[in-house]
Amino acid sequence: MEFGEKLREAREANGITQQTLADQLYVTRQAVSRWECGSRFPDLLTAKKAAEILEVSLDDLLSGEKSQKFLEGNPIITSSKATTIQAGLYGFSGTCYIVFSVLWITTFILDFRQYDLEIIPMVIVKSFHDFSMAILMILGFLLSVKEKATPRNTAILPVLYSISKILEIITTNYFHFDYHNVDVEAIIVALIKISFYIINAIAVINYFLKDIKKCRYFIYGSYGLITLERIFVFSQELLWEIIQFETISMDNFIMDILSLLGNLIFCGLIIYQTYALHKKRCLAART
């Protein structure tokens, strides 16, 4: 007998409706229905709580089922409230990047005559990265809404983020490269940054897909550093304008805030998802 059938029998034996069980588990009735139909599975923590509510042992519900199937085949975050918050944060971050990109391009077009032709490639590079981030955030939003933010699907976002940053670093340095006056220091810094994002992507793949536990520490540290670096750069630029008694452009300030918020939200989500996945895998190991 499959998990869904056992869950339905235990629920009916206790005279509990799908809606009542869903309310006690803080999920939707549709989620419970999908579990009983066998099209979806709850995470182990939710399955354990369901077993307690239905007064059966977790082994009775899971016997014959592989606990790893529950964990890796379902969203990292399953609580309806937490899923809504996650979707909202992805949506807000995506909106920040979209508005930032539109404002950035609009400002450039309006002030086009003030810029040298050499800066156009840089604008294209910057716009590409910001639009790609907007697309990633929209993808995260859709995965959350459709309850498909599994470990495998979630890993796609930080990996694509790393690829986007690597492309941005390479193209930026390419347009700045001077064959007659090679800046060795700039090349070394660029190579260090590229190596950082390559290792970042490898760590994400090894942890989210292969469950190499030590990699989660690098994910915590790397996205923590990215967060601190963005805050530092923003604060430094703002402080410099204040010290120089320069008039702070409201348009530039708004764009900087939007870019900062979008990046901070994304990094925060990856750190939290890594933590949530770790907790669930620890629970699976103990079950």
N, C-alpha and C positions, 0 to 999 in steps of 0.2 A: 504494500500500500504506500502511495506517495505521500509526501509531506502535506500537500493541499487537502487530500482526502482526510488525513488524520486530524488536521486542524479543524476542518468542517465538522467532523464527527464529535470532537471534543467540545467545540463551541455549541453545537446543537444539544449535546448531552447536558450542558450546563444551562440551557435555555437562554443563551445570550445571542443577540442579533449581531449581524456584521457591523452595524452602526455603533452599537454599544461597545463592542470590542475595539473598534477603530478609535472611539473617543478615549478609551482607557489607555490605548497605545500611542495616542497623539498622532494618528495618521488618518488618511481619508478612508471612507468606506470602500471606494474603488480599489484602494491598495489591498485591503483584506480580501476583496473579491478576486483580485488577480492572484493572490497567494493561493486561494482555495482552488482556482482554476488551473494552477500550475504554470501560469505564464510568467510569474515573478516569484521571488523569494525574499523574505525579510532578512535583515542582517541578524547576526547571532544575538546581539543585545536585545533586539526587539523580539526575536523568537523566544529567548529566555523569559522575557517579561510576559509574553503571551502564554507560555507554559505555566507560569505562576498564577495568572488570572484564571486559566482554565483548569487549574489544579491537577496538572499532569506533569510528568517529568520531562525535561528537555530531551532526554534520550528517546522517550516514547514518540516525540514529534520528529526527531531527526534520524532515528534508526533507519539505516539503509540510504541515508543521504550523506553526501560529503560536505562537511562544514565549510571547506574552501569554496565550494560552489556557491554557498550563500554569501560569502564575503566578497569574492572577486567578481561575481556576476551581478551584483547589485550596487546601487549608488553608495558612495562613501558616507554621505549624509542622508539619512532616511526620515528623520523627523519632519513632519509637514511644515512646522514653524521655521525650523532651521533651513529647510530647503527653500522656503519663500524668501528668507533673508539672504541666502546665498544667491538666488536668482536676482533679487533686487540689487545686490551689490555688483553683480556682473553687469546688470543693465545700466546702473548708474555710472560704473566705470567706463562702459562702452559709450555712453552718452557724453561723458567728459572728453573722451578722445575724439569723438565725431565733431563736437562743438569746437574743440581746440583746433582740429585740422581745418575746419571751415574758416575760423577766424584767422588762422595763420596764413592760409592761401589768399583770403580776401585782403588782408593787410598788405601782403606782398604785391598783389595785383594793383592795389590802389597807390602804393608807393614804388611802383615798378621802376620809374625813371631815376629814382635815387640810388638804385643798386647797380653794381657792375654786372656785366653778362656772366662773369666767372662764378657768381653766387647762385645762378639758376640751378645748376646741378645739385648744389647743397640743399636747396629748397625742395627739389624733387625727392632727394634721399630722405629728408626729414619727414616729408608728407607721406612717403611710402611706409615708413616705420609707424607713424601715428595711425594711419588708416589700417595697417595690418593689426595693430593693437586693438582698434575698434572692432575689427572682424573677429579677433580672438575672444573679446569680451562678449560679443553677441553669440558666438558659438557656446561659450560657457553658460550664458543665459538660457539658450535653447536646451542644452544638456540638462540643466537644473529643472527647467519647466517640464521636460519630457521624462524626468526621472531616469536619465541615462548617464549620469555623472559617475560611472563606475571607475575603479582605479585605472583601468586601461584608457578609457576615454579622457579622464581628467589629466592624465600624463601628457596628452597631446598638447595641451595649452602651454605649459612651461617649456616644452621642447620646441614648439614653434616660436615662442618668445625668444629663446636663446638663438635660434636660427635667424630671426629678424634682427636681433642685436648684432650678431656676427656680420650680417650683410651690411648693416648700417656702418659698422666700424671699418669694414673693408672699403666700401664705396667712399666714405668720408675721407679716409687716408689716401685713396687713389686720386681724388680730385685735388687734394692738397699736396700731392707728391711733386717734388721738384727734382728733376734728374740732375740738374747742375749744382744743387745744394741739398744733398741728402741729409735729412734730420734723423740721425740714428736713434736719438732718444725717443722721438715720436714713434718710430717703427717698433722699438722695444716695448713701449707702453701699449701700442696697438696689439702686439703679439700676446702680451700678458692678458689683456682684456679678452681677446679671442679665446685663449686657452681657458680662461675662467668660465666663459659661457659654454665651451665644449664640455668641460668637466661637469658643469651644472646640468646640462642635458643628459649626460651619461648617468649622473647620480639619480636624476628623476626616473629614468628608464629602469635602472637597477632596483630602485626602491618600489616604485609603483607597480612594475610589471614582474620583477623577479624576487621581491621581498628580501633584498639584501639590507638588513636592518641598519648597519652602520652608515649607509648612505643618507639616512634621514638627518643625521647631524650636519652634513654638508649642506643639505637643502635649507635647514633652519638658519645656518650661518650665512649662506650665500644670499638668500633673499632678505635676511636681516641687514647685511652689508649694502645691498642694493637700495633698501629703504633708507638707511642712514645716509648713503651717498646722495640720494635725491634730495633729502631734507637739507643736507649740508650745502649743496650747490645752490639750491633755492635761497637759503638764508644768506649765503655769501654774496650772491648777486644783489639781493635786496639791501643788505647792509652796505655794500659798496656804493650803491646809488644814494643812500642816505648820507654817507660820509662825504661823498663828492657834491652834496647839495644839488643833485640833479633832480629834475622833475620826473616823478615816477609815472610812466605811461599806464593809464588804467587798462587799456587793451592788452598790453604786454603782461601786466600783473594778473589779469583774469586768465589769460592763456597759461601763464606759469602755474597758477593755482589749479586749473583744470588738469594739466599734465601731471602735476604732483599728486593730486587726489586719485586720478586714474591709476597711476603706478602704485601708490601705497595700498589701494584697495586690492589690486591684483596680487601683490606680494603677500599681503595679509591673508588672502584666501588660500594661496598655495601653502603657506605655513600652517594654517589651521587644518586644511585637508590632509596634510602630511601627519599632523598630530592625531586627527580623528582616525585615520587609517591605521596608525600604530596602535591605538587603543583597541580597535576592533580585532586586529590580528593577535594582540595579546589575549583578548577574551577567547578567540578561536583556539589558541594554543592551550588554554586552561580547560576548555570544554571537552 
